[in-house]
Amino acid sequence: MLLPALIFCQEKQYKKKTDYLEADAGVFEVFDSDRTGFFNVQFQSGHHLSVLYPIAGFMFNVTSGYYLYTGLALPLPVTDFLILQPSISPGYYERGDGIDLGCPFEIRSSCAILVKVKNLMQLGIEIAHLSNAGISKHNPGTETLSVVLNPTCTQESGIAISAWLSFFRLLNSGNTDFLQKG
């Protein structure tokens, strides 16, 4: 009952939206002992279906696993500068040398808390869960925790994306000691 009310109340604020090219870096299998680093690139279209925005992305981790997905996001402005954004995205998962999630079809559900920085970008944190929803007998699921940089698709935002790519190169260098339990 609360969700329809939120959607109805927020609809006027979503008449025109900017495209965003999100870059995340964080920890894959965050609650397991086999945690590893990952990087995610996601496009969020400014074209919307009522208050839902199409998203598409590619997530990969340092154990050569990847997840290719598409779905919908629901950005909910809490204040003028704070946004709560849940999303759901079915997609294709390839494990590489990482965790076996049961089957190639996985569903990613996530929630991000974002802070709007002028009209240039959004910064925040996101927690996500990947699961095959019981489609296969083996369904361990896993969680990710990441720092999100969500710049608008403008020329100025290219500098921020370059910084995130440099951070991922550090994660991908093979030195992931800082991700291990102490």
Backbone as CSV, one residue per row, in Angstrom:
resi,resn,N_x,N_y,N_z,CA_x,CA_y,CA_z,C_x,C_y,C_z
1,MET,0.812,-1.186,0.000,0.000,0.000,0.000,0.865,1.264,0.000
2,LEU,2.008,1.195,0.670,2.913,2.346,0.722,3.551,2.616,-0.634
3,LEU,3.940,1.567,-1.368,4.606,1.744,-2.648,3.730,2.487,-3.652
4,PRO,2.440,2.135,-3.858,1.617,2.919,-4.789,1.495,4.390,-4.375
5,ALA,1.428,4.631,-3.074,1.342,6.021,-2.603,2.618,6.779,-2.932
6,LEU,3.778,6.142,-2.712,5.051,6.788,-3.040,5.150,7.067,-4.531
7,ILE,4.741,6.102,-5.350,4.804,6.277,-6.800,3.891,7.415,-7.235
8,PHE,2.673,7.455,-6.718,1.735,8.513,-7.082,2.266,9.887,-6.659
9,CYS,2.802,9.989,-5.448,3.303,11.269,-4.935,4.539,11.748,-5.675
10,GLN,5.342,10.823,-6.185,6.601,11.199,-6.821,6.464,11.417,-8.322
11,GLU,5.357,11.016,-8.925,5.247,11.005,-10.379,5.516,12.368,-11.009
12,LYS,5.073,13.460,-10.400,5.269,14.789,-10.965,6.746,15.171,-11.030
13,GLN,7.578,14.592,-10.169,8.988,14.941,-10.139,9.787,14.214,-11.216
14,TYR,9.183,13.316,-11.986,9.918,12.478,-12.918,9.573,12.760,-14.375
15,LYS,9.135,13.961,-14.690,8.751,14.252,-16.063,9.954,14.243,-17.006
16,LYS,11.105,14.715,-16.559,12.297,14.721,-17.391,13.469,14.315,-16.514
17,LYS,14.290,13.406,-16.998,15.404,12.900,-16.201,16.635,12.823,-17.070
18,THR,17.767,12.951,-16.435,19.054,12.873,-17.097,19.490,11.418,-17.209
19,ASP,20.222,11.095,-18.268,20.864,9.793,-18.367,22.042,9.762,-17.397
20,TYR,22.272,8.594,-16.779,23.410,8.420,-15.880,24.228,7.212,-16.314
21,LEU,25.536,7.343,-16.221,26.436,6.224,-16.445,27.114,5.934,-15.111
22,GLU,26.627,4.901,-14.444,27.075,4.573,-13.084,28.332,3.717,-13.115
23,ALA,29.210,3.975,-12.171,30.398,3.148,-11.962,30.445,2.788,-10.481
24,ASP,30.506,1.482,-10.188,30.581,0.991,-8.813,31.880,0.210,-8.653
25,ALA,32.452,0.271,-7.484,33.573,-0.603,-7.119,33.313,-1.050,-5.692
26,GLY,33.550,-2.339,-5.426,33.273,-2.809,-4.083,33.664,-4.245,-3.856
27,VAL,32.924,-4.887,-2.960,33.231,-6.237,-2.515,32.121,-7.185,-2.966
28,PHE,32.508,-8.258,-3.651,31.619,-9.330,-4.103,31.691,-10.444,-3.057
29,GLU,30.568,-11.068,-2.733,30.481,-12.067,-1.661,30.847,-11.420,-0.315
30,VAL,30.270,-10.278,-0.052,30.647,-9.445,1.090,30.486,-10.145,2.435
31,PHE,29.527,-11.061,2.583,29.312,-11.730,3.864,29.938,-13.125,3.934
32,ASP,30.736,-13.490,2.918,31.380,-14.802,2.870,32.883,-14.665,3.085
33,SER,33.543,-15.777,3.379,34.992,-15.751,3.587,35.750,-15.644,2.273
34,ASP,35.108,-15.944,1.143,35.764,-15.895,-0.171,35.548,-14.571,-0.884
35,ARG,35.422,-13.489,-0.146,35.101,-12.208,-0.784,36.208,-11.768,-1.732
36,THR,35.797,-11.010,-2.712,36.713,-10.528,-3.738,36.229,-9.164,-4.232
37,GLY,37.043,-8.457,-4.963,36.668,-7.157,-5.505,35.842,-7.286,-6.770
38,PHE,35.026,-6.280,-7.046,34.262,-6.266,-8.294,34.091,-4.841,-8.777
39,PHE,33.708,-4.723,-10.029,33.450,-3.440,-10.659,32.172,-3.573,-11.464
40,ASN,31.364,-2.537,-11.491,30.090,-2.554,-12.201,29.946,-1.262,-12.998
41,VAL,29.509,-1.388,-14.230,29.183,-0.227,-15.057,27.728,-0.388,-15.455
42,GLN,26.937,0.655,-15.212,25.493,0.571,-15.471,25.011,1.857,-16.121
43,PHE,24.165,1.718,-17.121,23.539,2.870,-17.757,22.103,2.969,-17.274
44,GLN,21.709,4.160,-16.834,20.314,4.414,-16.452,19.765,5.463,-17.396
45,SER,18.762,5.067,-18.157,18.173,5.954,-19.149,17.307,7.026,-18.495
46,GLY,17.286,8.196,-19.102,16.403,9.265,-18.660,14.975,9.074,-19.146
47,HIS,14.785,8.174,-20.103,13.437,7.840,-20.569,12.826,6.883,-19.564
48,HIS,11.595,7.097,-19.207,11.013,6.316,-18.128,9.642,5.758,-18.483
49,LEU,9.259,4.749,-17.719,7.934,4.143,-17.790,7.248,4.523,-16.486
50,SER,6.433,5.533,-16.513,5.849,6.104,-15.295,6.989,6.585,-14.418
51,VAL,7.252,5.939,-13.288,8.360,6.363,-12.414,9.508,5.356,-12.437
52,LEU,9.418,4.325,-13.280,10.469,3.314,-13.382,11.410,3.657,-14.530
53,TYR,12.714,3.507,-14.279,13.725,3.847,-15.273,14.466,2.598,-15.719
54,PRO,14.594,2.387,-17.038,15.338,1.239,-17.531,16.825,1.351,-17.184
55,ILE,17.419,0.218,-16.822,18.847,0.147,-16.563,19.418,-1.059,-17.301
56,ALA,20.700,-0.991,-17.618,21.421,-2.108,-18.211,22.853,-2.005,-17.716
57,GLY,23.457,-3.161,-17.407,24.799,-3.087,-16.872,25.624,-4.333,-17.076
58,PHE,26.896,-4.192,-16.708,27.872,-5.263,-16.789,28.714,-5.207,-15.519
59,MET,28.659,-6.285,-14.747,29.423,-6.374,-13.497,30.453,-7.488,-13.666
60,PHE,31.690,-7.232,-13.240,32.697,-8.281,-13.298,33.557,-8.212,-12.054
61,ASN,34.092,-9.390,-11.660,34.917,-9.430,-10.453,36.324,-9.900,-10.781
62,VAL,37.198,-9.876,-9.790,38.607,-10.197,-10.019,38.851,-11.695,-10.159
63,THR,37.824,-12.534,-10.013,37.968,-13.975,-10.243,37.416,-14.360,-11.617
64,SER,37.334,-13.402,-12.522,36.903,-13.591,-13.909,35.419,-13.904,-14.061
65,GLY,34.628,-13.725,-13.020,33.184,-13.887,-13.132,32.565,-12.600,-13.649
66,TYR,31.414,-12.732,-14.317,30.720,-11.528,-14.775,29.220,-11.745,-14.775
67,TYR,28.491,-10.630,-14.805,27.034,-10.640,-14.809,26.566,-9.557,-15.767
68,LEU,25.812,-9.916,-16.771,25.265,-8.999,-17.762,23.766,-8.909,-17.504
69,TYR,23.226,-7.707,-17.309,21.837,-7.586,-16.872,21.120,-6.386,-17.464
70,THR,19.798,-6.438,-17.358,18.935,-5.309,-17.687,17.744,-5.355,-16.740
71,GLY,17.211,-4.192,-16.400,16.104,-4.180,-15.453,15.496,-2.808,-15.293
72,LEU,14.930,-2.574,-14.098,14.250,-1.312,-13.808,14.691,-0.768,-12.451
73,ALA,14.819,0.556,-12.377,15.157,1.240,-11.134,14.034,2.206,-10.767
74,LEU,13.880,2.441,-9.476,12.862,3.362,-8.970,13.543,4.390,-8.066
75,PRO,14.040,5.503,-8.636,14.662,6.531,-7.804,13.603,7.306,-7.015
76,LEU,13.725,7.273,-5.693,12.774,7.954,-4.812,13.467,9.098,-4.078
77,PRO,13.199,10.337,-4.457,13.806,11.459,-3.741,13.288,11.524,-2.305
78,VAL,14.214,11.491,-1.356,13.867,11.617,0.054,13.870,13.094,0.433
79,THR,14.891,13.813,-0.049,14.988,15.268,0.104,15.431,15.816,-1.255
80,ASP,15.762,17.105,-1.304,16.245,17.696,-2.555,17.568,17.096,-3.006
81,PHE,18.343,16.538,-2.087,19.664,16.021,-2.436,19.872,14.540,-2.111
82,LEU,18.924,13.889,-1.437,19.075,12.486,-1.040,18.074,11.610,-1.795
83,ILE,18.580,10.515,-2.396,17.755,9.627,-3.214,17.919,8.193,-2.723
84,LEU,16.816,7.501,-2.559,16.799,6.068,-2.262,16.403,5.389,-3.567
85,GLN,17.252,4.439,-4.048,16.976,3.851,-5.348,17.039,2.326,-5.333
86,PRO,15.886,1.661,-5.179,15.859,0.209,-5.346,15.814,-0.134,-6.834
87,SER,16.296,-1.335,-7.165,16.212,-1.807,-8.551,16.161,-3.327,-8.573
88,ILE,15.695,-3.860,-9.688,15.675,-5.308,-9.897,16.053,-5.573,-11.349
89,SER,16.946,-6.566,-11.539,17.497,-6.816,-12.863,17.784,-8.296,-13.089
90,PRO,17.055,-8.957,-13.969,17.433,-10.315,-14.346,18.604,-10.256,-15.320
91,GLY,19.409,-11.330,-15.340,20.537,-11.326,-16.248,21.258,-12.655,-16.337
92,TYR,22.380,-12.622,-17.045,23.202,-13.804,-17.295,24.460,-13.732,-16.438
93,TYR,24.738,-14.811,-15.674,25.907,-14.885,-14.790,26.859,-15.980,-15.256
94,GLU,28.126,-15.639,-15.348,29.199,-16.597,-15.640,30.159,-16.554,-14.463
95,ARG,30.384,-17.683,-13.816,31.124,-17.704,-12.551,32.623,-17.469,-12.668
96,GLY,33.254,-17.778,-13.793,34.711,-17.682,-13.873,35.325,-18.622,-12.852
97,ASP,36.255,-18.122,-12.034,36.854,-18.917,-10.956,36.187,-18.615,-9.611
98,GLY,35.031,-17.964,-9.641,34.354,-17.545,-8.417,33.230,-18.477,-8.000
99,ILE,32.300,-17.929,-7.251,31.213,-18.697,-6.634,30.244,-19.263,-7.680
100,ASP,29.815,-20.497,-7.435,28.800,-21.153,-8.254,27.433,-20.751,-7.693
101,LEU,26.684,-19.954,-8.445,25.375,-19.492,-7.983,24.232,-20.401,-8.439
102,GLY,24.546,-21.520,-9.060,23.516,-22.504,-9.371,23.128,-22.603,-10.823
103,CYS,22.990,-21.486,-11.503,22.644,-21.503,-12.928,22.998,-20.157,-13.543
104,PRO,23.038,-20.078,-14.873,23.398,-18.812,-15.518,22.372,-17.691,-15.314
105,PHE,21.093,-18.038,-15.118,20.068,-17.008,-14.910,20.073,-16.586,-13.445
106,GLU,20.315,-15.310,-13.202,20.324,-14.752,-11.852,19.515,-13.464,-11.849
107,ILE,19.014,-13.110,-10.686,18.278,-11.858,-10.506,19.041,-11.018,-9.494
108,ARG,19.307,-9.785,-9.866,20.012,-8.854,-8.977,18.994,-7.874,-8.419
109,SER,18.839,-7.875,-7.107,18.005,-6.865,-6.447,18.946,-5.994,-5.636
110,SER,18.737,-4.690,-5.696,19.667,-3.779,-5.027,18.932,-2.581,-4.449
111,CYS,19.633,-1.900,-3.571,19.140,-0.632,-3.034,20.340,0.285,-2.819
112,ALA,20.258,1.463,-3.380,21.327,2.451,-3.256,20.807,3.669,-2.496
113,ILE,21.688,4.261,-1.719,21.439,5.552,-1.084,22.389,6.526,-1.753
114,LEU,21.831,7.512,-2.450,22.621,8.421,-3.271,22.456,9.861,-2.806
115,VAL,23.541,10.611,-2.877,23.528,12.040,-2.576,23.781,12.778,-3.883
116,LYS,22.876,13.674,-4.232,22.996,14.447,-5.461,24.005,15.575,-5.256
117,VAL,25.004,15.649,-6.136,26.022,16.698,-6.085,25.761,17.624,-7.272
118,LYS,25.117,18.753,-6.969,24.670,19.698,-7.993,23.916,18.926,-9.064
119,ASN,24.134,19.242,-10.334,23.516,18.468,-11.408,24.546,17.635,-12.147
120,LEU,25.720,17.459,-11.522,26.808,16.742,-12.175,26.816,15.250,-11.910
121,MET,26.448,14.839,-10.680,26.553,13.428,-10.345,25.802,13.102,-9.070
122,GLN,25.754,11.810,-8.786,25.241,11.291,-7.535,26.324,10.378,-6.958
123,LEU,26.548,10.464,-5.652,27.505,9.607,-4.951,26.749,8.817,-3.899
124,GLY,27.176,7.579,-3.640,26.473,6.824,-2.622,27.042,5.443,-2.376
125,ILE,26.226,4.644,-1.701,26.570,3.250,-1.435,25.404,2.384,-1.904
126,GLU,25.726,1.141,-2.249,24.696,0.232,-2.730,24.963,-1.162,-2.182
127,ILE,23.912,-1.828,-1.764,23.988,-3.241,-1.414,23.085,-3.976,-2.391
128,ALA,23.558,-5.133,-2.854,22.795,-5.902,-3.832,22.854,-7.382,-3.480
129,HIS,21.868,-8.117,-3.948,21.804,-9.569,-3.746,21.605,-10.218,-5.106
130,LEU,22.418,-11.236,-5.407,22.266,-12.034,-6.620,21.771,-13.410,-6.231
131,SER,20.728,-13.874,-6.902,20.145,-15.173,-6.597,19.417,-15.689,-7.827
132,ASN,19.320,-17.018,-7.936,18.546,-17.568,-9.049,17.089,-17.804,-8.645
133,ALA,16.702,-17.322,-7.485,15.312,-17.370,-7.010,14.765,-18.793,-6.912
134,GLY,15.650,-19.757,-6.663,15.206,-21.135,-6.498,14.940,-21.874,-7.791
135,ILE,15.362,-21.325,-8.925,15.163,-21.987,-10.214,15.963,-23.291,-10.275
136,SER,17.150,-23.282,-9.673,17.947,-24.510,-9.615,18.010,-24.994,-8.161
137,LYS,18.375,-26.259,-7.986,18.465,-26.816,-6.634,19.551,-26.130,-5.831
138,HIS,20.638,-25.766,-6.507,21.747,-25.071,-5.848,21.500,-23.566,-5.966
139,ASN,21.276,-22.889,-4.854,20.949,-21.465,-4.860,21.558,-20.776,-3.644
140,PRO,22.894,-20.629,-3.602,23.496,-20.005,-2.426,23.271,-18.489,-2.361
141,GLY,23.130,-17.848,-3.507,23.020,-16.395,-3.530,24.292,-15.747,-3.019
142,THR,24.438,-14.475,-3.259,25.569,-13.715,-2.740,25.202,-12.242,-2.687
143,GLU,25.952,-11.493,-1.906,25.706,-10.065,-1.759,26.940,-9.276,-2.196
144,THR,26.675,-8.061,-2.644,27.741,-7.124,-2.968,27.507,-5.834,-2.197
145,LEU,28.587,-5.153,-1.894,28.535,-3.839,-1.253,29.495,-2.951,-2.026
146,SER,29.013,-1.798,-2.453,29.868,-0.958,-3.289,29.676,0.521,-3.024
147,VAL,30.678,1.260,-3.460,30.629,2.717,-3.508,30.213,3.067,-4.925
148,VAL,29.261,3.974,-5.047,28.654,4.298,-6.336,29.008,5.716,-6.752
149,LEU,29.429,5.861,-7.984,29.602,7.163,-8.620,28.672,7.145,-9.818
150,ASN,27.729,8.069,-9.839,26.665,8.063,-10.822,26.659,9.406,-11.564
151,PRO,27.666,9.638,-12.447,27.723,10.934,-13.129,26.683,11.045,-14.239
152,THR,26.275,12.264,-14.518,25.401,12.484,-15.661,26.205,12.208,-16.915
153,CYS,25.543,11.896,-18.000,26.242,11.606,-19.259,26.576,12.919,-19.964
154,THR,27.602,13.584,-19.436,28.098,14.827,-20.023,29.601,14.710,-20.176
155,GLN,30.187,15.645,-20.879,31.632,15.621,-21.099,32.404,15.759,-19.782
156,GLU,31.895,16.555,-18.838,32.582,16.779,-17.571,32.663,15.511,-16.720
157,SER,31.726,14.589,-16.900,31.696,13.396,-16.068,32.767,12.381,-16.453
158,GLY,33.424,12.546,-17.587,34.461,11.614,-18.019,35.627,11.522,-17.054
159,ILE,35.966,12.621,-16.383,37.072,12.623,-15.418,36.755,11.703,-14.245
160,ALA,35.538,11.742,-13.750,35.147,10.902,-12.624,35.189,9.420,-12.994
161,ILE,34.761,9.086,-14.190,34.791,7.686,-14.630,36.235,7.206,-14.736
162,SER,37.138,8.045,-15.215,38.552,7.681,-15.294,39.111,7.357,-13.913
163,ALA,38.707,8.110,-12.898,39.174,7.848,-11.531,38.698,6.480,-11.051
164,TRP,37.451,6.126,-11.341,36.938,4.812,-10.940,37.654,3.681,-11.665
165,LEU,37.962,3.872,-12.942,38.685,2.837,-13.686,40.078,2.625,-13.092
166,SER,40.712,3.694,-12.638,42.010,3.561,-11.971,41.879,2.773,-10.674
167,PHE,40.801,3.008,-9.918,40.566,2.259,-8.687,40.387,0.778,-8.989
168,PHE,39.658,0.461,-10.074,39.468,-0.946,-10.405,40.776,-1.602,-10.830
169,ARG,41.646,-0.870,-11.520,42.947,-1.443,-11.884,43.697,-1.885,-10.635
170,LEU,43.572,-1.124,-9.551,44.187,-1.509,-8.282,43.581,-2.815,-7.784
171,LEU,42.254,-2.930,-7.819,41.597,-4.167,-7.392,42.013,-5.348,-8.263
172,ASN,42.142,-5.105,-9.562,42.441,-6.173,-10.508,43.925,-6.531,-10.543
173,SER,44.764,-5.792,-9.826,46.198,-6.062,-9.841,46.549,-7.372,-9.142
174,GLY,45.564,-7.966,-8.472,45.803,-9.228,-7.786,46.089,-9.043,-6.314
175,ASN,46.361,-7.848,-5.858,46.616,-7.595,-4.444,45.300,-7.236,-3.785
176,THR,44.607,-8.274,-3.296,43.324,-8.070,-2.651,43.403,-8.376,-1.162
177,ASP,44.586,-8.246,-0.572,44.764,-8.516,0.852,43.851,-7.668,1.717
178,PHE,43.576,-6.432,1.262,42.729,-5.541,2.061,41.280,-6.003,2.091
179,LEU,40.911,-6.962,1.226,39.547,-7.478,1.225,39.371,-8.695,2.112
180,GLN,40.459,-9.299,2.578,40.392,-10.520,3.372,40.086,-10.191,4.827
181,LYS,39.439,-11.147,5.500,39.170,-10.972,6.927,40.482,-10.950,7.690
182,GLY,40.574,-10.068,8.668,41.807,-9.866,9.420,41.966,-10.846,10.496
